[in-house]
C-alpha cells in the first residue's frame, strides 16, 4: 500500500468524540506523531532557506514563517511522553528541563519571526532567521542525526 | 554533511532585499520547493489521521488543521513553473486548469475544516476530514506515487 492508502484508511476511522487521553496510542504512535511535527519544521525551514537564497517565491515567506511558528508550538507536547526511539536521544528526557526550555525558546523566536515578517516583510525578518532557526544547537545534543 | 548542515549554510546566506522573481532558481530548486510543501501537507494529514484514531493528542487537532489550510494555499504557486520531475506527472501542466481547480478545492475545503474546528472543535470538524483530505483522488492522476 502507498502512504496515501494508509492515510485513506486513517481518514475512514472518523472519531466524532473528542479524546484528551491517548488510551490507544502505543510507543510507535508517539514516535510517529513527534516525527510528523519535526519533519514539518524541517520542510518549512528548508522552504524558508530556499527563499533567502532567492530559489523560491519570496511572496510565500510570511506564510512559511507563520507555519513554522504554529508548528513549533506543538512540539513540546509531542515529546512529553517518555518514549525512546526514532531520532530522539535519551537525553531528551534525562535533561527534560533544558530540552523544554529550548523548545520554549524556539517557539518564542519563531513567533517573533512571524510577527516581524507580518509587520515588515522579508527584509525585516531575514536577519532574524539564523537566530530563530538555530536547529543545529539542539540537534547536536538531542538528536541522532541521520546522514543523507 | 547532514541536512541541518545544509540548512545552516542556507541560513548563513541572508538576503535582506525582497525578490519577487526567481532569477537564480534552477529546475531542482523548483522541484525541491514544491516537495517541501507537499511533504508538509503529508505530515500534517498524517498527524490529523493519528488524532482521529486517538493515537495523538486531540488538543492539537485545531492547530494541525490550521497548518494544513495555510500550507494548502501555498501549493498552487509552487506548481506554476512547468518543471517536470520529482513525483509530479506531466499531466499537472498538460491539464493545468483541472489541476489548479483541484488545488483551489483543497484550499477551500481545508480552510472550511479549520474554521469548523475553530468554532466547534474536533467533534464538529471530524466528519469533514475525509472530504477535505481526499488526497488520493488527485494523486492517482497527477502523482508518481512512491511505494513505501
Interface residues (C-beta under 8 A of the other chain):
Chain A: X1 X2 X3 X4 X5 X6 X7 X8 X10 X11 X12 X13 X14 X15 X16 X17 X18 X19 X20 X22 X23 X24 X25 X26 X29 X32 X33 X36 X37 X39 X40 X42 X43 X44 X45 X46 X47 X49 X50 X52 X53 X54 X55 X56 X57 X58 X59 X60 X63 X64 X66 X67 X70 X71 X73 X74 X77 X78 X121 X122 X123 X126 X127 X129 X130 X133 X135 X136 X139 X145 X146 X147 X148
Chain B: X1 X2 X3 X4 X5 X6 X7 X8 X10 X11 X12 X13 X14 X15 X16 X17 X18 X19 X20 X22 X23 X24 X25 X26 X29 X32 X33 X36 X37 X39 X40 X42 X43 X44 X45 X46 X47 X49 X50 X52 X53 X54 X55 X56 X57 X58 X59 X60 X63 X64 X66 X67 X70 X71 X73 X74 X77 X78 X121 X122 X123 X126 X127 X129 X130 X133 X135 X136 X139 X145 X146 X147 X148
